[in-house]
Every structure is written in C-alpha cells, then in structure tokens.
Amino acid sequence: MRQQHFDTFFEALLTSTESIKEKYFQLPVAYGEEYIYRERAYCYELYHQIRNNLPDNYPYLFSGEVNKAGHPDVAGHCGGIIPDFLVHNAGHMGAEDNLVIIEVKTIIGADISTEGTGFLKDIDTINCMTSMPNGYFKGILLVYGFDNNEKKRKIKEFYRERCNPENVLLLFHNNPLEKAIVPL
C-alpha cells in the first residue's frame, strides 16, 4: 500500500515541476538584469503546486521544513535536521507513518566538495531517515537549475556511491515549465 501512496505522491511531484515558472526557478534581482537561484522561493512554489496536484483524499500530510531537532526518535538517530519536505502522518512514528523525505538543492548549492555540507549533508540526512526504525519509505534528492552537465555528472557519481537507489531517488529539474527527470 505504501508503494501506491508513494507512486501517487511521486506523480504529483513530477506534474508539479512542469508548473514551476521561471520567476520561481530563478528570482529577478532588483535594479539589475541578473537572476539568482533562491531555494526557498522554488520550494514554496513547489509546495503550492504539489498541494494542488495531490488528491483531496490523500492519506498522508505533506509538510514543509519540519524541525526534527528535538524529536526523541529522530534526533538520537540522525541529529538535529530540518528536511525540506516530509510526507507523513504527523504525530505518529508507526511502521506505515513516514512515507517520503525530500531534500532540495539548487545546482549551485549542490556542493559536493565538503563532507557535512550541501548535497553531501542532504544525502546523509536522507540515508539516515530512510534507514532508521520506522523511518521514511523513500527519500528524494531534487536538484534544480539550468543545465550544468559536468556538475550533474559529479552529483550522479556521488549519489551512486552513497545511496541505495531502491530507497533514494535523484531528480534533476533542468528548466522551468519542464518535468523533472530521474537521470540514467
């Protein structure tokens, strides 16, 4: 049953990425022609789009930035973390209650050079939260930003070395108004 609920959520997520407009993908800068990545702006719009695409009777709660630092089960196992998104039955820690944990990074913010920071920290968080007792059924690492093939190659390499693809999915959202993809 959890696989069916995950599939429903994953389809809503992919459909939602197709609705992310450029102004949320990269934010315009006042008084300039520059645009910059802002993870929060992207995440808030993604949250809005996913909520619109999930069925009304979806049995899990979709939450943003739930602070797990003081949670008695999570903090002892994974430390003080604040995932970008959770799909869960809030207030419960049974075997079926935690469905998906999602970490989002911009292509620029997906740092793979220093342990414990950037993308590597997110990998550690997802791996911990999917392996703990009554942990999350699936994890998703979502990297968004315009094509940077060399960086994406390195990200995929780290992902393959450190994640179990049966538990953790990697997604690239390359362009506004396009569906995110699972890289080969």
Secondary structure, DSSP 8 states (H G I E B T S, - for coil): -HHHHHHHHHHHHHHHHTT--HHHHSEE-TTSS-EE--HHHHHHHHHHHHHHHS-TT-SSEEEE----TT-HHHHHHH-S---SEEEE-TT--STTSEEEEEEEEETTT---SSTTSHHHHHHHHHHHHHHSTT--SEEEEEEESS--HHHHHHHHHHHHHH--TTTEEEEEE-STTS--B---
